[in-house]
Amino acid sequence: MYRNNRLITHCLSAALTLALASVWLAGCAETKQPWRSAPMGKEVAGSGFLGGLYSKMSEGKEGESLLVYRNPKIENQASFAQYTKILLAPVQIYAGPGSKLPEVPQEQRETIAKAFYAQLYDKLSKDYEMVTQPGPNTFHMQVAIVDADESGGWTEGISYLPMPVGVPGVKLVLVQLKDKSTGKPPFAGEVTIEGKYMDAQTGEVLAATLDRRVGARKPIIGLFQKKTYDTWHDVDEAMRYWAEKVQYRFCQRRGGTDCVAPTE
């Protein structure tokens, strides 16, 4: 009887643990913007894709891209709302100094660029007429992936295993220190993009952005998730987030009342 009670208690405890892990996992972000104040963090500098716009850019506020530029001409809601069409150029691969993109096979680079274009087109086409030629009331959007790196895959998966010896919690502290000192969790993937949108008729730049996202550290259940071992999952999720973010920001800027914030 005593053994049966212990077995029941063990089963209930295991079930509760799994349930809590599932809830925890559901609330976890897939990617995040790196810590802006990380003392040993990677310096995100311009790749050259945005030409002379870098000198006009400033650090974004909380929730915005790392660097942003906005033309005062479209700060007014009515001025922004007059644009009802989008000419979306193919996403480019534009490796800047220190970029790891040249190490990525050409086929993979093309796949990443096409996937990001598809994400942007899918989200923006819900609210705008997508066109292939310049015209009135049209944004001309140009986006480039300037850096990208895979996650650790199996190395990341193994990193979720508890330390066999040592003081409990030491591993968690070390991971957090790595994250806050470098801005990126260990074994996480990352991707940096630059983009601008212009008036399609005049070519005047209306806004520009530079942003970077890195994979977020998962709870221990990440050890058992298939996506942990997909080394490009963090990059895919970052691109999905950015596409949703552009749709959300554009909705806000034109005064929409049904804007849906992106899920991280």
Long-range contacts (C-beta under 8 A, 24 or more apart in sequence): 21-219, 21-220, 21-221, 22-221, 24-219, 24-221, 25-218, 25-219, 25-221, 25-222, 28-216, 28-218, 28-219, 29-216, 29-264, 30-215, 30-216, 30-233, 30-234, 30-237, 30-241, 30-264, 31-213, 31-214, 31-215, 31-216, 31-234, 31-237, 31-238, 31-241, 31-264, 32-213, 32-214, 32-216, 32-264, 33-66, 33-211, 33-212, 33-213, 33-214, 34-183, 34-184, 34-190, 34-212, 34-213, 34-214, 35-179, 35-180, 35-183, 36-66, 36-183, 38-180, 38-181, 38-182, 38-183, 38-184, 39-181, 40-181, 40-182, 41-181, 41-182, 41-183, 41-184, 42-182, 42-183, 42-184, 42-212, 44-192, 44-210, 44-212, 45-96, 45-97, 46-96, 46-194, 46-210, 47-94, 47-95, 47-96, 47-97, 47-99, 47-144, 47-146, 47-147, 47-194, 48-94, 48-96, 49-92, 49-94, 49-96, 49-144, 49-146, 49-194, 50-194, 50-196, 50-208, 50-210, 53-196, 53-205, 53-208, 56-208, 57-208, 57-210, 60-209, 60-211, 65-209, 65-210, 65-211, 66-210, 66-211, 66-212, 67-209, 67-210, 67-211, 68-207, 68-208, 68-209, 68-210, 69-205, 69-207, 69-208, 69-209, 70-206, 70-207, 71-204, 71-205, 71-206, 71-207, 73-204, 73-206, 74-206, 74-207, 74-253, 77-253, 77-254, 77-255, 80-253, 80-254, 81-253, 81-254, 81-255, 82-137, 83-128, 83-137, 83-138, 83-139, 84-128, 84-129, 84-137, 84-138, 85-128, 85-129, 85-130, 85-131, 85-135, 85-137, 85-138, 85-139, 85-200, 86-124, 86-128, 86-129, 86-130, 86-131, 86-138, 86-139, 86-140, 86-141, 87-130, 87-131, 87-132, 87-133, 87-134, 87-135, 87-138, 87-139, 87-140, 87-141, 87-200, 88-117, 88-120, 88-121, 88-124, 88-130, 88-141, 89-140, 89-141, 89-142, 89-143, 90-117, 91-116, 91-117, 91-120, 91-143, 91-144, 91-145, 92-142, 92-143, 92-144, 92-145, 93-144, 93-145, 94-144, 94-145, 94-146, 94-194, 95-146, 95-147, 96-146, 96-147, 98-147, 99-146, 99-147, 99-148, 99-192, 100-147, 100-148, 100-149, 101-145, 101-146, 101-147, 101-148, 104-148, 108-232, 112-145, 112-148, 112-232, 112-235, 112-239, 113-145, 115-236, 115-239, 116-143, 116-145, 116-193, 116-239, 116-242, 116-243, 117-143, 119-239, 119-240, 119-242, 119-243, 120-242, 120-243, 120-246, 122-243, 123-243, 123-244, 123-246, 123-247, 124-243, 124-246, 124-247, 124-250, 126-247, 127-247, 127-250, 127-251, 127-256, 128-250, 134-200, 134-201, 135-200, 135-201, 136-201, 138-199, 138-200, 138-201, 139-197, 139-198, 139-199, 139-200, 139-206, 140-197, 140-198, 140-199, 140-200, 140-203, 141-195, 141-196, 141-197, 142-195, 142-196, 142-197, 142-198, 143-193, 143-194, 143-195, 144-193, 144-194, 144-195, 145-191, 145-192, 145-193, 146-192, 146-193, 146-194, 147-190, 147-191, 147-192, 147-212, 148-189, 148-190, 148-191, 148-192, 148-235, 149-189, 149-190, 149-191, 150-189, 150-231, 150-232, 150-235, 151-187, 151-188, 151-189, 151-215, 151-228, 151-231, 151-232, 151-233, 151-234, 152-186, 152-187, 152-188, 152-231, 153-228, 153-229, 153-230, 153-231, 154-229, 155-187, 156-186, 156-187, 156-188, 156-222, 156-228, 156-229, 157-222, 157-223, 157-228, 157-229, 158-223, 159-186, 159-187, 160-218, 160-220, 160-222, 160-223, 160-228, 161-223, 162-220, 175-217, 179-217, 183-214, 184-214, 184-215, 185-214, 185-215, 185-216, 185-217, 186-217, 187-215, 188-214, 188-215, 188-216, 188-217, 188-234, 189-214, 189-215, 189-231, 189-232, 189-233, 189-234, 189-235, 190-214, 190-215, 190-234, 190-235, 190-238, 191-234, 191-235, 191-238, 191-239, 193-242, 211-242, 213-238, 213-241, 213-242, 214-238, 216-264
